[in-house]
Amino acid sequence: MKKIAVYNGSFDPVTNGHLDIIERAAKIFDILYVTVAIHPTKVGLFTIEQRKELLKKATSHLKNVIVDSTDELFMDYVKKVNGQVLIRGLRSTTDFDYELQYAQSNQYLNSQIEIMYLMTKPSHSFISSSVVKEIASYHKPLTGLVPECVEDALKKVYQDQ
């Protein structure tokens, strides 16, 4: 039986912190779904399709990664793709407080699916999509913060501002 995991997020945009978690999880599991969570009330900088395309480019070197999106309740999605593990990344104790509640609610919904936390590397602990977008909006370099394809996409978004 293949070991299947799912890593979800808004990925608006994907950062090197996300990519680090993806690469490490891809070494552990046979198949890793990287899934853009669609929140109908949230408007992102990039469309869902753009986020998926950026994720595909950023993970093209990982042959066991499948990029997808869903607007389903997430534990239903994990079950649908036969996932056994939900991957989550942690940067700080602030993340832990949020993730603990998230994990408990997900375990309530489906106790058969395990949740695995991967600590981000210290060099990535300050990186968030929000921080990246703010830096990009001031036309500052994003080297080391995001994959090159994301930096190019952000430059296009903010070029006329």
ABEGO torsion letter per residue (X at the ends): XBBBBBBBEAGOBBBAAAAAAAAAAAAABABBBBBBBBBAABBBABBAAAAAAAAAAAAAABAABBBBBBABBAAAAAAAAGBABBBBBBABAAAAAAAAAAAAAAAAABAABBBBBBBBBAAAAABBAAAAAAAAAAGBBABGABBAAAAAAAAAAAAAX
